[in-house]
Amino acid sequence: MNDISNIIDDYFYTAERERIYDYIINEIEKVVITKALERSCGNQVAAARMLGVHRNTLNSKIRKLNIDIGRFKK
C-alpha cells in the first residue's frame, strides 16, 4: 500500500491537476499487472486468471501500458 500512496503523493506535486485520476489508475494497473506477470513467469493466461480478467483484456492493458512481457519469461 505504501508504494501506491507514494505514487499518488508524487503525482499530486508534479502533475497537471486535470489528469491525476487517469495517471494514478494507469500506474496502479501497471504495478498490479507487472506483479501478476512476475508471479506467472510471463504466462498471460495464468496472470489473467490471477487478476480475474479475460486474457484479451489483460493483453490489451499490457499493450496500452507498454509492459514488456519478454522480461518475465524464464
HTML snippet that shows the backbone in 3Dmol.js (N, CA, C, O; Angstrom):
<script src="https://3Dmol.org/build/3Dmol-min.js"></script>
<div id="view" style="width:600px;height:400px;position:relative"></div>
<script>
const pdb = `
ATOM      1  N   MET A   1       0.818  -1.195   0.000  1.00  0.00           N
ATOM      2  CA  MET A   1       0.000   0.000   0.000  1.00  0.00           C
ATOM      3  C   MET A   1       0.865   1.264   0.000  1.00  0.00           C
ATOM      4  O   MET A   1       0.474   2.293  -0.550  1.00  0.00           O
ATOM      5  N   ASN A   2       2.018   1.175   0.610  1.00  0.00           N
ATOM      6  CA  ASN A   2       2.899   2.330   0.680  1.00  0.00           C
ATOM      7  C   ASN A   2       3.348   2.778  -0.712  1.00  0.00           C
ATOM      8  O   ASN A   2       3.449   3.979  -0.961  1.00  0.00           O
ATOM      9  N   ASP A   3       3.622   1.832  -1.632  1.00  0.00           N
ATOM     10  CA  ASP A   3       4.021   2.190  -2.991  1.00  0.00           C
ATOM     11  C   ASP A   3       2.927   2.996  -3.682  1.00  0.00           C
ATOM     12  O   ASP A   3       3.208   3.992  -4.349  1.00  0.00           O
ATOM     13  N   ILE A   4       1.694   2.565  -3.521  1.00  0.00           N
ATOM     14  CA  ILE A   4       0.574   3.263  -4.147  1.00  0.00           C
ATOM     15  C   ILE A   4       0.447   4.669  -3.569  1.00  0.00           C
ATOM     16  O   ILE A   4       0.241   5.634  -4.304  1.00  0.00           O
ATOM     17  N   SER A   5       0.567   4.773  -2.294  1.00  0.00           N
ATOM     18  CA  SER A   5       0.486   6.078  -1.644  1.00  0.00           C
ATOM     19  C   SER A   5       1.597   7.004  -2.144  1.00  0.00           C
ATOM     20  O   SER A   5       1.364   8.192  -2.365  1.00  0.00           O
ATOM     21  N   ASN A   6       2.792   6.466  -2.319  1.00  0.00           N
ATOM     22  CA  ASN A   6       3.911   7.269  -2.837  1.00  0.00           C
ATOM     23  C   ASN A   6       3.656   7.734  -4.264  1.00  0.00           C
ATOM     24  O   ASN A   6       3.947   8.880  -4.609  1.00  0.00           O
ATOM     25  N   ILE A   7       3.113   6.850  -5.094  1.00  0.00           N
ATOM     26  CA  ILE A   7       2.790   7.215  -6.477  1.00  0.00           C
ATOM     27  C   ILE A   7       1.808   8.380  -6.478  1.00  0.00           C
ATOM     28  O   ILE A   7       1.984   9.353  -7.210  1.00  0.00           O
ATOM     29  N   ILE A   8       0.779   8.269  -5.655  1.00  0.00           N
ATOM     30  CA  ILE A   8      -0.242   9.316  -5.594  1.00  0.00           C
ATOM     31  C   ILE A   8       0.354  10.624  -5.084  1.00  0.00           C
ATOM     32  O   ILE A   8       0.119  11.681  -5.669  1.00  0.00           O
ATOM     33  N   ASP A   9       1.122  10.562  -4.000  1.00  0.00           N
ATOM     34  CA  ASP A   9       1.745  11.773  -3.460  1.00  0.00           C
ATOM     35  C   ASP A   9       2.654  12.439  -4.482  1.00  0.00           C
ATOM     36  O   ASP A   9       2.582  13.652  -4.681  1.00  0.00           O
ATOM     37  N   ASP A  10       3.514  11.651  -5.135  1.00  0.00           N
ATOM     38  CA  ASP A  10       4.425  12.203  -6.136  1.00  0.00           C
ATOM     39  C   ASP A  10       3.657  12.900  -7.249  1.00  0.00           C
ATOM     40  O   ASP A  10       4.025  13.994  -7.677  1.00  0.00           O
ATOM     41  N   TYR A  11       2.611  12.276  -7.705  1.00  0.00           N
ATOM     42  CA  TYR A  11       1.884  12.845  -8.826  1.00  0.00           C
ATOM     43  C   TYR A  11       1.150  14.133  -8.443  1.00  0.00           C
ATOM     44  O   TYR A  11       1.095  15.072  -9.237  1.00  0.00           O
ATOM     45  N   PHE A  12       0.596  14.181  -7.256  1.00  0.00           N
ATOM     46  CA  PHE A  12      -0.107  15.391  -6.832  1.00  0.00           C
ATOM     47  C   PHE A  12       0.810  16.602  -6.818  1.00  0.00           C
ATOM     48  O   PHE A  12       0.347  17.725  -7.018  1.00  0.00           O
ATOM     49  N   TYR A  13       2.092  16.400  -6.589  1.00  0.00           N
ATOM     50  CA  TYR A  13       3.026  17.527  -6.524  1.00  0.00           C
ATOM     51  C   TYR A  13       3.641  17.887  -7.866  1.00  0.00           C
ATOM     52  O   TYR A  13       4.221  18.964  -8.008  1.00  0.00           O
ATOM     53  N   THR A  14       3.525  17.005  -8.857  1.00  0.00           N
ATOM     54  CA  THR A  14       4.216  17.262 -10.116  1.00  0.00           C
ATOM     55  C   THR A  14       3.328  17.316 -11.347  1.00  0.00           C
ATOM     56  O   THR A  14       3.802  17.698 -12.417  1.00  0.00           O
ATOM     57  N   ALA A  15       2.074  16.953 -11.236  1.00  0.00           N
ATOM     58  CA  ALA A  15       1.253  16.743 -12.433  1.00  0.00           C
ATOM     59  C   ALA A  15       0.288  17.874 -12.721  1.00  0.00           C
ATOM     60  O   ALA A  15       0.061  18.778 -11.917  1.00  0.00           O
ATOM     61  N   GLU A  16      -0.262  17.768 -13.915  1.00  0.00           N
ATOM     62  CA  GLU A  16      -1.362  18.637 -14.278  1.00  0.00           C
ATOM     63  C   GLU A  16      -2.573  18.171 -13.471  1.00  0.00           C
ATOM     64  O   GLU A  16      -2.869  16.976 -13.450  1.00  0.00           O
ATOM     65  N   ARG A  17      -3.243  19.041 -12.841  1.00  0.00           N
ATOM     66  CA  ARG A  17      -4.377  18.687 -11.971  1.00  0.00           C
ATOM     67  C   ARG A  17      -5.482  17.921 -12.705  1.00  0.00           C
ATOM     68  O   ARG A  17      -6.141  17.075 -12.101  1.00  0.00           O
ATOM     69  N   GLU A  18      -5.694  18.198 -13.979  1.00  0.00           N
ATOM     70  CA  GLU A  18      -6.799  17.596 -14.720  1.00  0.00           C
ATOM     71  C   GLU A  18      -6.578  16.117 -15.035  1.00  0.00           C
ATOM     72  O   GLU A  18      -7.531  15.420 -15.382  1.00  0.00           O
ATOM     73  N   ARG A  19      -5.376  15.637 -14.925  1.00  0.00           N
ATOM     74  CA  ARG A  19      -5.073  14.284 -15.387  1.00  0.00           C
ATOM     75  C   ARG A  19      -4.704  13.349 -14.251  1.00  0.00           C
ATOM     76  O   ARG A  19      -4.197  12.259 -14.514  1.00  0.00           O
ATOM     77  N   ILE A  20      -4.926  13.711 -13.036  1.00  0.00           N
ATOM     78  CA  ILE A  20      -4.483  12.922 -11.894  1.00  0.00           C
ATOM     79  C   ILE A  20      -5.123  11.538 -11.878  1.00  0.00           C
ATOM     80  O   ILE A  20      -4.422  10.539 -11.719  1.00  0.00           O
ATOM     81  N   TYR A  21      -6.423  11.465 -12.038  1.00  0.00           N
ATOM     82  CA  TYR A  21      -7.124  10.183 -11.941  1.00  0.00           C
ATOM     83  C   TYR A  21      -6.599   9.174 -12.962  1.00  0.00           C
ATOM     84  O   TYR A  21      -6.240   8.055 -12.597  1.00  0.00           O
ATOM     85  N   ASP A  22      -6.552   9.561 -14.235  1.00  0.00           N
ATOM     86  CA  ASP A  22      -6.095   8.650 -15.290  1.00  0.00           C
ATOM     87  C   ASP A  22      -4.677   8.167 -15.034  1.00  0.00           C
ATOM     88  O   ASP A  22      -4.385   6.979 -15.172  1.00  0.00           O
ATOM     89  N   TYR A  23      -3.801   9.083 -14.662  1.00  0.00           N
ATOM     90  CA  TYR A  23      -2.416   8.711 -14.409  1.00  0.00           C
ATOM     91  C   TYR A  23      -2.311   7.701 -13.264  1.00  0.00           C
ATOM     92  O   TYR A  23      -1.630   6.682 -13.383  1.00  0.00           O
ATOM     93  N   ILE A  24      -2.982   7.993 -12.171  1.00  0.00           N
ATOM     94  CA  ILE A  24      -2.894   7.122 -10.997  1.00  0.00           C
ATOM     95  C   ILE A  24      -3.453   5.740 -11.307  1.00  0.00           C
ATOM     96  O   ILE A  24      -2.844   4.734 -10.943  1.00  0.00           O
ATOM     97  N   ILE A  25      -4.593   5.675 -11.968  1.00  0.00           N
ATOM     98  CA  ILE A  25      -5.188   4.380 -12.319  1.00  0.00           C
ATOM     99  C   ILE A  25      -4.239   3.601 -13.222  1.00  0.00           C
ATOM    100  O   ILE A  25      -4.048   2.403 -13.012  1.00  0.00           O
ATOM    101  N   ASN A  26      -3.646   4.240 -14.210  1.00  0.00           N
ATOM    102  CA  ASN A  26      -2.705   3.561 -15.102  1.00  0.00           C
ATOM    103  C   ASN A  26      -1.478   3.052 -14.340  1.00  0.00           C
ATOM    104  O   ASN A  26      -1.025   1.931 -14.570  1.00  0.00           O
ATOM    105  N   GLU A  27      -0.948   3.866 -13.443  1.00  0.00           N
ATOM    106  CA  GLU A  27       0.233   3.447 -12.680  1.00  0.00           C
ATOM    107  C   GLU A  27      -0.081   2.272 -11.755  1.00  0.00           C
ATOM    108  O   GLU A  27       0.723   1.349 -11.626  1.00  0.00           O
ATOM    109  N   ILE A  28      -1.234   2.305 -11.121  1.00  0.00           N
ATOM    110  CA  ILE A  28      -1.619   1.204 -10.237  1.00  0.00           C
ATOM    111  C   ILE A  28      -1.848  -0.058 -11.054  1.00  0.00           C
ATOM    112  O   ILE A  28      -1.403  -1.136 -10.662  1.00  0.00           O
ATOM    113  N   GLU A  29      -2.541   0.062 -12.191  1.00  0.00           N
ATOM    114  CA  GLU A  29      -2.746  -1.100 -13.068  1.00  0.00           C
ATOM    115  C   GLU A  29      -1.416  -1.687 -13.509  1.00  0.00           C
ATOM    116  O   GLU A  29      -1.244  -2.905 -13.539  1.00  0.00           O
ATOM    117  N   LYS A  30      -0.492  -0.828 -13.845  1.00  0.00           N
ATOM    118  CA  LYS A  30       0.815  -1.291 -14.308  1.00  0.00           C
ATOM    119  C   LYS A  30       1.530  -2.101 -13.223  1.00  0.00           C
ATOM    120  O   LYS A  30       2.122  -3.141 -13.514  1.00  0.00           O
ATOM    121  N   VAL A  31       1.476  -1.628 -11.978  1.00  0.00           N
ATOM    122  CA  VAL A  31       2.101  -2.343 -10.868  1.00  0.00           C
ATOM    123  C   VAL A  31       1.433  -3.697 -10.662  1.00  0.00           C
ATOM    124  O   VAL A  31       2.118  -4.709 -10.514  1.00  0.00           O
ATOM    125  N   VAL A  32       0.104  -3.724 -10.650  1.00  0.00           N
ATOM    126  CA  VAL A  32      -0.637  -4.958 -10.406  1.00  0.00           C
ATOM    127  C   VAL A  32      -0.399  -5.970 -11.526  1.00  0.00           C
ATOM    128  O   VAL A  32      -0.160  -7.147 -11.257  1.00  0.00           O
ATOM    129  N   ILE A  33      -0.463  -5.524 -12.759  1.00  0.00           N
ATOM    130  CA  ILE A  33      -0.241  -6.419 -13.894  1.00  0.00           C
ATOM    131  C   ILE A  33       1.193  -6.929 -13.910  1.00  0.00           C
ATOM    132  O   ILE A  33       1.432  -8.107 -14.174  1.00  0.00           O
ATOM    133  N   THR A  34       2.141  -6.055 -13.632  1.00  0.00           N
ATOM    134  CA  THR A  34       3.547  -6.465 -13.580  1.00  0.00           C
ATOM    135  C   THR A  34       3.763  -7.543 -12.526  1.00  0.00           C
ATOM    136  O   THR A  34       4.462  -8.524 -12.783  1.00  0.00           O
ATOM    137  N   LYS A  35       3.182  -7.380 -11.355  1.00  0.00           N
ATOM    138  CA  LYS A  35       3.322  -8.377 -10.287  1.00  0.00           C
ATOM    139  C   LYS A  35       2.715  -9.712 -10.704  1.00  0.00           C
ATOM    140  O   LYS A  35       3.297 -10.765 -10.443  1.00  0.00           O
ATOM    141  N   ALA A  36       1.554  -9.678 -11.347  1.00  0.00           N
ATOM    142  CA  ALA A  36       0.921 -10.922 -11.803  1.00  0.00           C
ATOM    143  C   ALA A  36       1.776 -11.610 -12.868  1.00  0.00           C
ATOM    144  O   ALA A  36       1.901 -12.835 -12.869  1.00  0.00           O
ATOM    145  N   LEU A  37       2.361 -10.829 -13.766  1.00  0.00           N
ATOM    146  CA  LEU A  37       3.229 -11.413 -14.795  1.00  0.00           C
ATOM    147  C   LEU A  37       4.510 -11.981 -14.184  1.00  0.00           C
ATOM    148  O   LEU A  37       5.002 -13.019 -14.626  1.00  0.00           O
ATOM    149  N   GLU A  38       5.045 -11.307 -13.176  1.00  0.00           N
ATOM    150  CA  GLU A  38       6.231 -11.834 -12.484  1.00  0.00           C
ATOM    151  C   GLU A  38       5.907 -13.182 -11.845  1.00  0.00           C
ATOM    152  O   GLU A  38       6.671 -14.136 -11.989  1.00  0.00           O
ATOM    153  N   ARG A  39       4.790 -13.262 -11.147  1.00  0.00           N
ATOM    154  CA  ARG A  39       4.407 -14.489 -10.445  1.00  0.00           C
ATOM    155  C   ARG A  39       4.090 -15.628 -11.399  1.00  0.00           C
ATOM    156  O   ARG A  39       4.256 -16.798 -11.055  1.00  0.00           O
ATOM    157  N   SER A  40       3.630 -15.282 -12.609  1.00  0.00           N
ATOM    158  CA  SER A  40       3.275 -16.313 -13.591  1.00  0.00           C
ATOM    159  C   SER A  40       4.384 -16.558 -14.610  1.00  0.00           C
ATOM    160  O   SER A  40       4.182 -17.270 -15.594  1.00  0.00           O
ATOM    161  N   CYS A  41       5.558 -15.967 -14.374  1.00  0.00           N
ATOM    162  CA  CYS A  41       6.704 -16.086 -15.304  1.00  0.00           C
ATOM    163  C   CYS A  41       6.319 -15.689 -16.729  1.00  0.00           C
ATOM    164  O   CYS A  41       6.770 -16.303 -17.696  1.00  0.00           O
ATOM    165  N   GLY A  42       5.488 -14.663 -16.846  1.00  0.00           N
ATOM    166  CA  GLY A  42       5.106 -14.151 -18.155  1.00  0.00           C
ATOM    167  C   GLY A  42       3.941 -14.870 -18.800  1.00  0.00           C
ATOM    168  O   GLY A  42       3.555 -14.523 -19.917  1.00  0.00           O
ATOM    169  N   ASN A  43       3.364 -15.863 -18.133  1.00  0.00           N
ATOM    170  CA  ASN A  43       2.230 -16.594 -18.689  1.00  0.00           C
ATOM    171  C   ASN A  43       0.988 -15.721 -18.554  1.00  0.00           C
ATOM    172  O   ASN A  43       0.471 -15.515 -17.456  1.00  0.00           O
ATOM    173  N   GLN A  44       0.520 -15.212 -19.689  1.00  0.00           N
ATOM    174  CA  GLN A  44      -0.592 -14.266 -19.671  1.00  0.00           C
ATOM    175  C   GLN A  44      -1.912 -14.909 -19.258  1.00  0.00           C
ATOM    176  O   GLN A  44      -2.741 -14.259 -18.621  1.00  0.00           O
ATOM    177  N   VAL A  45      -2.116 -16.173 -19.611  1.00  0.00           N
ATOM    178  CA  VAL A  45      -3.345 -16.864 -19.206  1.00  0.00           C
ATOM    179  C   VAL A  45      -3.383 -16.997 -17.691  1.00  0.00           C
ATOM    180  O   VAL A  45      -4.409 -16.725 -17.068  1.00  0.00           O
ATOM    181  N   ALA A  46      -2.263 -17.417 -17.091  1.00  0.00           N
ATOM    182  CA  ALA A  46      -2.194 -17.551 -15.633  1.00  0.00           C
ATOM    183  C   ALA A  46      -2.321 -16.194 -14.951  1.00  0.00           C
ATOM    184  O   ALA A  46      -2.996 -16.078 -13.928  1.00  0.00           O
ATOM    185  N   ALA A  47      -1.684 -15.172 -15.501  1.00  0.00           N
ATOM    186  CA  ALA A  47      -1.768 -13.834 -14.913  1.00  0.00           C
ATOM    187  C   ALA A  47      -3.202 -13.307 -14.984  1.00  0.00           C
ATOM    188  O   ALA A  47      -3.694 -12.715 -14.023  1.00  0.00           O
ATOM    189  N   ALA A  48      -3.862 -13.519 -16.104  1.00  0.00           N
ATOM    190  CA  ALA A  48      -5.250 -13.075 -16.251  1.00  0.00           C
ATOM    191  C   ALA A  48      -6.139 -13.787 -15.236  1.00  0.00           C
ATOM    192  O   ALA A  48      -7.023 -13.175 -14.638  1.00  0.00           O
ATOM    193  N   ARG A  49      -5.903 -15.061 -15.049  1.00  0.00           N
ATOM    194  CA  ARG A  49      -6.677 -15.827 -14.068  1.00  0.00           C
ATOM    195  C   ARG A  49      -6.461 -15.263 -12.659  1.00  0.00           C
ATOM    196  O   ARG A  49      -7.416 -15.094 -11.901  1.00  0.00           O
ATOM    197  N   MET A  50      -5.195 -14.973 -12.313  1.00  0.00           N
ATOM    198  CA  MET A  50      -4.888 -14.378 -11.004  1.00  0.00           C
ATOM    199  C   MET A  50      -5.634 -13.075 -10.796  1.00  0.00           C
ATOM    200  O   MET A  50      -6.146 -12.805  -9.710  1.00  0.00           O
ATOM    201  N   LEU A  51      -5.690 -12.267 -11.851  1.00  0.00           N
ATOM    202  CA  LEU A  51      -6.294 -10.945 -11.760  1.00  0.00           C
ATOM    203  C   LEU A  51      -7.817 -10.972 -11.898  1.00  0.00           C
ATOM    204  O   LEU A  51      -8.494  -9.994 -11.580  1.00  0.00           O
ATOM    205  N   GLY A  52      -8.347 -12.098 -12.374  1.00  0.00           N
ATOM    206  CA  GLY A  52      -9.792 -12.206 -12.560  1.00  0.00           C
ATOM    207  C   GLY A  52     -10.302 -11.453 -13.770  1.00  0.00           C
ATOM    208  O   GLY A  52     -11.430 -10.960 -13.777  1.00  0.00           O
ATOM    209  N   VAL A  53      -9.453 -11.366 -14.810  1.00  0.00           N
ATOM    210  CA  VAL A  53      -9.854 -10.714 -16.059  1.00  0.00           C
ATOM    211  C   VAL A  53      -9.640 -11.678 -17.214  1.00  0.00           C
ATOM    212  O   VAL A  53      -8.900 -12.654 -17.089  1.00  0.00           O
ATOM    213  N   HIS A  54     -10.283 -11.405 -18.325  1.00  0.00           N
ATOM    214  CA  HIS A  54     -10.117 -12.222 -19.525  1.00  0.00           C
ATOM    215  C   HIS A  54      -8.719 -11.976 -20.104  1.00  0.00           C
ATOM    216  O   HIS A  54      -8.175 -10.879 -19.976  1.00  0.00           O
ATOM    217  N   ARG A  55      -8.150 -12.986 -20.733  1.00  0.00           N
ATOM    218  CA  ARG A  55      -6.819 -12.869 -21.319  1.00  0.00           C
ATOM    219  C   ARG A  55      -6.741 -11.726 -22.331  1.00  0.00           C
ATOM    220  O   ARG A  55      -5.733 -11.023 -22.392  1.00  0.00           O
ATOM    221  N   ASN A  56      -7.795 -11.535 -23.125  1.00  0.00           N
ATOM    222  CA  ASN A  56      -7.797 -10.440 -24.108  1.00  0.00           C
ATOM    223  C   ASN A  56      -7.762  -9.074 -23.427  1.00  0.00           C
ATOM    224  O   ASN A  56      -7.115  -8.146 -23.912  1.00  0.00           O
ATOM    225  N   THR A  57      -8.464  -8.961 -22.302  1.00  0.00           N
ATOM    226  CA  THR A  57      -8.438  -7.706 -21.533  1.00  0.00           C
ATOM    227  C   THR A  57      -7.036  -7.445 -21.015  1.00  0.00           C
ATOM    228  O   THR A  57      -6.529  -6.328 -21.112  1.00  0.00           O
ATOM    229  N   LEU A  58      -6.410  -8.480 -20.462  1.00  0.00           N
ATOM    230  CA  LEU A  58      -5.041  -8.335 -19.963  1.00  0.00           C
ATOM    231  C   LEU A  58      -4.099  -7.944 -21.090  1.00  0.00           C
ATOM    232  O   LEU A  58      -3.275  -7.042 -20.931  1.00  0.00           O
ATOM    233  N   ASN A  59      -4.216  -8.615 -22.223  1.00  0.00           N
ATOM    234  CA  ASN A  59      -3.340  -8.324 -23.357  1.00  0.00           C
ATOM    235  C   ASN A  59      -3.510  -6.882 -23.819  1.00  0.00           C
ATOM    236  O   ASN A  59      -2.529  -6.219 -24.158  1.00  0.00           O
ATOM    237  N   SER A  60      -4.726  -6.402 -23.835  1.00  0.00           N
ATOM    238  CA  SER A  60      -4.998  -5.014 -24.224  1.00  0.00           C
ATOM    239  C   SER A  60      -4.344  -4.039 -23.246  1.00  0.00           C
ATOM    240  O   SER A  60      -3.766  -3.035 -23.664  1.00  0.00           O
ATOM    241  N   LYS A  61      -4.432  -4.328 -21.958  1.00  0.00           N
ATOM    242  CA  LYS A  61      -3.833  -3.458 -20.945  1.00  0.00           C
ATOM    243  C   LYS A  61      -2.304  -3.503 -21.020  1.00  0.00           C
ATOM    244  O   LYS A  61      -1.644  -2.486 -20.807  1.00  0.00           O
ATOM    245  N   ILE A  62      -1.746  -4.659 -21.318  1.00  0.00           N
ATOM    246  CA  ILE A  62      -0.292  -4.794 -21.468  1.00  0.00           C
ATOM    247  C   ILE A  62       0.189  -3.882 -22.600  1.00  0.00           C
ATOM    248  O   ILE A  62       1.184  -3.170 -22.458  1.00  0.00           O
ATOM    249  N   ARG A  63      -0.525  -3.915 -23.714  1.00  0.00           N
ATOM    250  CA  ARG A  63      -0.161  -3.040 -24.848  1.00  0.00           C
ATOM    251  C   ARG A  63      -0.338  -1.571 -24.485  1.00  0.00           C
ATOM    252  O   ARG A  63       0.541  -0.754 -24.756  1.00  0.00           O
ATOM    253  N   LYS A  64      -1.474  -1.230 -23.870  1.00  0.00           N
ATOM    254  CA  LYS A  64      -1.772   0.161 -23.512  1.00  0.00           C
ATOM    255  C   LYS A  64      -0.732   0.736 -22.557  1.00  0.00           C
ATOM    256  O   LYS A  64      -0.358   1.904 -22.664  1.00  0.00           O
ATOM    257  N   LEU A  65      -0.268  -0.089 -21.624  1.00  0.00           N
ATOM    258  CA  LEU A  65       0.668   0.370 -20.597  1.00  0.00           C
ATOM    259  C   LEU A  65       2.133   0.138 -20.989  1.00  0.00           C
ATOM    260  O   LEU A  65       3.038   0.418 -20.203  1.00  0.00           O
ATOM    261  N   ASN A  66       2.362  -0.373 -22.199  1.00  0.00           N
ATOM    262  CA  ASN A  66       3.717  -0.627 -22.709  1.00  0.00           C
ATOM    263  C   ASN A  66       4.531  -1.511 -21.772  1.00  0.00           C
ATOM    264  O   ASN A  66       5.676  -1.193 -21.450  1.00  0.00           O
ATOM    265  N   ILE A  67       3.944  -2.611 -21.340  1.00  0.00           N
ATOM    266  CA  ILE A  67       4.646  -3.559 -20.471  1.00  0.00           C
ATOM    267  C   ILE A  67       5.353  -4.571 -21.354  1.00  0.00           C
ATOM    268  O   ILE A  67       4.722  -5.200 -22.203  1.00  0.00           O
ATOM    269  N   ASP A  68       6.644  -4.734 -21.167  1.00  0.00           N
ATOM    270  CA  ASP A  68       7.452  -5.692 -21.918  1.00  0.00           C
ATOM    271  C   ASP A  68       7.328  -7.062 -21.265  1.00  0.00           C
ATOM    272  O   ASP A  68       7.969  -7.315 -20.245  1.00  0.00           O
ATOM    273  N   ILE A  69       6.512  -7.955 -21.837  1.00  0.00           N
ATOM    274  CA  ILE A  69       6.299  -9.256 -21.209  1.00  0.00           C
ATOM    275  C   ILE A  69       7.498 -10.177 -21.370  1.00  0.00           C
ATOM    276  O   ILE A  69       7.628 -11.151 -20.627  1.00  0.00           O
ATOM    277  N   GLY A  70       8.363  -9.894 -22.311  1.00  0.00           N
ATOM    278  CA  GLY A  70       9.544 -10.715 -22.519  1.00  0.00           C
ATOM    279  C   GLY A  70      10.456 -10.770 -21.283  1.00  0.00           C
ATOM    280  O   GLY A  70      11.164 -11.755 -21.076  1.00  0.00           O
ATOM    281  N   ARG A  71      10.435  -9.738 -20.489  1.00  0.00           N
ATOM    282  CA  ARG A  71      11.320  -9.703 -19.315  1.00  0.00           C
ATOM    283  C   ARG A  71      10.875 -10.638 -18.208  1.00  0.00           C
ATOM    284  O   ARG A  71      11.635 -10.882 -17.272  1.00  0.00           O
ATOM    285  N   PHE A  72       9.650 -11.174 -18.292  1.00  0.00           N
ATOM    286  CA  PHE A  72       9.134 -12.044 -17.257  1.00  0.00           C
ATOM    287  C   PHE A  72       9.338 -13.522 -17.566  1.00  0.00           C
ATOM    288  O   PHE A  72       9.211 -14.372 -16.684  1.00  0.00           O
ATOM    289  N   LYS A  73       9.651 -13.819 -18.812  1.00  0.00           N
ATOM    290  CA  LYS A  73       9.813 -15.222 -19.214  1.00  0.00           C
ATOM    291  C   LYS A  73      11.159 -15.753 -18.777  1.00  0.00           C
ATOM    292  O   LYS A  73      12.169 -15.051 -18.826  1.00  0.00           O
ATOM    293  N   LYS A  74      11.159 -16.989 -18.353  1.00  0.00           N
ATOM    294  CA  LYS A  74      12.402 -17.603 -17.887  1.00  0.00           C
ATOM    295  C   LYS A  74      12.931 -18.577 -18.904  1.00  0.00           C
ATOM    296  O   LYS A  74      13.974 -19.193 -18.685  1.00  0.00           O
TER     297      LYS A  74
END
`;
const viewer = $3Dmol.createViewer("view");
viewer.addModel(pdb, "pdb");
viewer.setStyle({}, {cartoon: {color: "spectrum"}});
viewer.zoomTo();
viewer.render();
</script>
